[in-house]
Every structure is written in structure tokens, then in C-alpha cells.
């Protein structure tokens, strides 16, 4: 694939990411779903252009999302986890041991989730009292539930990547790999 085609693919994906994140302002209940979908736009970039271009597209999209997205919490969710995870998935999936693989995945997710929670409270100024669920156990229960959702997301992401390679890589590959 020519470098100019790789850069164009990255630019289109970054622009689509910003558009999706702008739509999140219209559907405020999708503050986790929209960043997760936006992150999946890295799948074709990883497959067609490589990891360095994917992380570059993530960086460009992350800056634009932080500047333009109306929902700051959704922007943080994108920047701290969903934006880069599909590219990182390609790197950490090379770990042979399933225990180490899932340990790494859960460590990355939990670090991002805790950082997002702390930044939401201390930087964005959303008071901790907004999370009254189960009193003091609320954050622990929410983190446990978030881990369950992450495992499901990881499973779906693996399926999406597999479908991309089965359905599109051969067809789009001819266009990109000239």
C-alpha cells in the first residue's frame, strides 16, 4: 500500500471517529457505546496500514475528540481505552499464555477504567455523590460490572477483526496493497 493511501485511510477513520463522537452528544445514553464503536474504526487501519499508522490515527482522533466532543466523559472513555484498544489488541494477542493474555487485558482495562473514574470526579468535577449505588461499594460493583462488559467487548472485537479479514481484507487488500 502506498504511503499516501495509508495516510488517507487514517484521515478518513479519524474524521469518522470525530463525527461519531459528535453524535454522542445527541444520544447521551450512548456514552460508552459510541466510543467503543468509534474505536473499531482502527481495525481496517491495523490490517491495511499497520500499527504505527493505527496509533497515529488514534492520536489525531484523540486530540480532535478532546477538543470537539460535547460529552467530556465519553471523550475520556474514548481517549483512555476504546480509542487505542483495537490496535493494542493486535499487539497483546501475541501473548501465548491465556492466563498472561487475560491478565494483561484486564490490567490495561482496569487501569483505564480507574483513571477515567478519577479524572471524571477530580478533573471534570462530577461529584462522587452522583454515584449513590450501594453506598461505599458502588464503585467496586461498577468496576466488576465494567469488567464483565469488557470481556464481552473483547470477544465481540475479536469476532469483528476475524470478519474483517474474512470478508474485506482480500477485496480491499487488492486496492490497498498495489
C-alpha positions as CSV (number, residue, x, y, z in Angstrom):
1,X,0.0,0.0,0.0
2,X,1.3,3.4,-0.9
3,X,2.0,5.7,2.0
4,X,-0.4,8.3,0.7
5,X,-3.2,5.7,0.7
6,X,-2.3,4.8,4.2
7,X,-2.4,8.4,5.3
8,X,-5.8,8.9,3.5
9,X,-7.2,5.8,5.2
10,X,-6.1,7.2,8.6
11,X,-7.5,10.6,7.9
12,X,-10.9,9.2,6.9
13,X,-11.0,7.0,10.0
14,X,-10.0,9.9,12.3
15,X,-12.7,12.1,10.7
16,X,-15.4,9.3,11.1
17,X,-14.3,8.9,14.7
18,X,-14.9,12.6,15.4
19,X,-18.3,12.5,13.6
20,X,-19.4,9.5,15.7
21,X,-18.2,11.2,18.9
22,X,-20.2,14.4,17.9
23,X,-23.3,12.2,17.5
24,X,-22.8,11.0,21.1
25,X,-23.9,14.5,22.1
26,X,-27.3,13.8,20.5
27,X,-27.7,10.4,22.2
28,X,-26.3,10.9,25.7
29,X,-27.2,7.4,26.9
30,X,-24.5,6.0,24.5
31,X,-21.5,7.5,26.3
32,X,-19.8,4.1,26.3
33,X,-21.2,2.5,23.2
34,X,-20.3,5.3,20.8
35,X,-16.6,5.4,21.9
36,X,-16.5,1.6,21.6
37,X,-17.8,1.7,18.0
38,X,-15.5,4.6,17.2
39,X,-12.5,2.6,18.3
40,X,-13.4,-0.2,16.0
41,X,-12.6,2.1,13.1
42,X,-9.0,1.2,13.8
43,X,-9.5,-2.4,12.6
44,X,-9.0,-1.6,8.9
45,X,-6.1,0.6,9.6
46,X,-4.3,-2.1,11.6
47,X,-5.0,-4.6,8.9
48,X,-4.2,-2.5,5.8
49,X,-1.7,0.1,7.0
50,X,-0.1,-1.3,10.1
51,X,0.2,-0.5,13.8
52,X,2.2,2.7,13.5
53,X,-0.5,4.3,11.3
54,X,-3.2,3.0,13.6
55,X,-1.7,4.6,16.6
56,X,-1.1,7.8,14.6
57,X,-4.8,7.9,13.6
58,X,-5.8,7.3,17.2
59,X,-3.6,10.2,18.3
60,X,-5.1,12.6,15.8
61,X,-8.6,11.4,16.6
62,X,-8.0,11.7,20.3
63,X,-6.9,15.3,20.1
64,X,-9.9,16.2,18.0
65,X,-12.3,14.3,20.2
66,X,-10.9,16.1,23.3
67,X,-11.3,19.4,21.6
68,X,-14.7,18.9,19.9
69,X,-16.8,16.2,21.6
70,X,-19.7,17.6,23.6
71,X,-19.6,14.9,26.2
72,X,-16.3,15.1,28.1
73,X,-16.8,11.8,29.9
74,X,-17.4,10.0,26.6
75,X,-14.3,11.7,25.3
76,X,-12.3,10.4,28.2
77,X,-13.6,6.9,27.7
78,X,-12.5,7.1,24.1
79,X,-9.1,8.5,24.8
80,X,-8.3,6.4,27.8
81,X,-9.4,3.0,26.4
82,X,-11.6,2.4,23.4
83,X,-9.7,4.6,21.1
84,X,-6.5,2.6,21.2
85,X,-7.6,-0.8,22.3
86,X,-8.3,-2.3,18.9
87,X,-4.7,-1.5,17.8
88,X,-3.3,-2.7,21.2
89,X,-5.4,-5.9,20.7
90,X,-3.1,-6.8,17.8
91,X,0.0,-6.4,20.0
92,X,-1.2,-8.2,23.1
93,X,-2.9,-11.0,21.2
94,X,0.6,-12.3,20.5
95,X,0.9,-13.4,24.2
96,X,0.8,-17.2,24.1
97,X,-0.3,-17.9,27.6
98,X,-4.1,-17.4,28.0
99,X,-3.6,-16.5,31.7
100,X,-1.0,-13.9,30.9
101,X,-3.0,-12.6,27.9
102,X,-6.2,-12.1,30.0
103,X,-4.1,-10.7,32.9
104,X,-2.6,-8.1,30.6
105,X,-6.0,-7.3,29.0
106,X,-7.7,-6.9,32.4
107,X,-4.8,-4.9,33.8
108,X,-5.0,-2.5,30.9
109,X,-8.8,-2.2,31.1
110,X,-8.9,-1.7,34.9
111,X,-6.1,0.9,34.8
112,X,-8.0,2.8,32.1
113,X,-11.4,2.5,34.0
114,X,-9.9,3.7,37.3
115,X,-8.1,6.6,35.6
116,X,-11.4,7.5,33.8
117,X,-13.3,7.4,37.1
118,X,-10.7,9.5,38.9
119,X,-10.5,12.1,36.1
120,X,-14.3,12.3,35.9
121,X,-14.5,13.1,39.6
122,X,-11.4,15.3,40.1
123,X,-10.9,17.0,36.7
124,X,-14.4,17.1,35.2
125,X,-15.9,17.9,38.6
126,X,-18.7,15.3,38.7
127,X,-19.2,14.8,42.4
128,X,-18.8,11.3,43.9
129,X,-22.3,11.7,45.3
130,X,-23.7,11.3,41.8
131,X,-22.8,7.6,42.2
132,X,-25.1,6.6,45.1
133,X,-25.4,2.9,44.0
134,X,-24.7,0.6,47.0
135,X,-23.1,3.3,49.1
136,X,-19.3,2.7,49.5
137,X,-19.4,-0.5,47.5
138,X,-20.8,1.3,44.4
139,X,-17.5,1.9,42.7
140,X,-16.4,-1.7,43.3
141,X,-19.6,-3.1,42.0
142,X,-19.5,-0.8,38.9
143,X,-15.9,-1.8,38.2
144,X,-16.8,-5.5,38.5
145,X,-19.7,-5.0,36.1
146,X,-17.5,-3.0,33.7
147,X,-15.1,-5.9,33.7
148,X,-17.9,-8.2,32.6
149,X,-18.8,-5.8,29.8
150,X,-15.1,-5.6,28.8
151,X,-14.9,-9.4,28.4
152,X,-17.9,-9.3,26.2
153,X,-16.5,-6.4,24.2
154,X,-13.2,-8.2,23.8
155,X,-15.0,-11.3,22.5
156,X,-17.0,-9.1,20.0
157,X,-13.9,-7.2,18.9
158,X,-12.1,-10.5,18.2
159,X,-15.1,-11.6,16.1
160,X,-15.2,-8.2,14.2
161,X,-11.5,-8.5,13.4
162,X,-12.0,-12.0,12.2
163,X,-14.9,-11.0,10.0
164,X,-12.9,-8.1,8.6
165,X,-10.1,-10.4,7.5
166,X,-12.6,-13.0,6.1
167,X,-14.9,-10.6,4.2
168,X,-12.9,-7.4,3.4
169,X,-9.2,-7.9,3.6
170,X,-8.9,-9.9,0.4
171,X,-11.1,-7.4,-1.5
172,X,-9.8,-4.1,0.0
173,X,-6.3,-5.6,0.1
174,X,-6.1,-5.5,-3.7
175,X,-6.9,-1.9,-3.7
176,X,-4.5,-1.0,-0.8
177,X,-1.7,-3.4,-1.5
178,X,-0.7,-2.5,-5.0
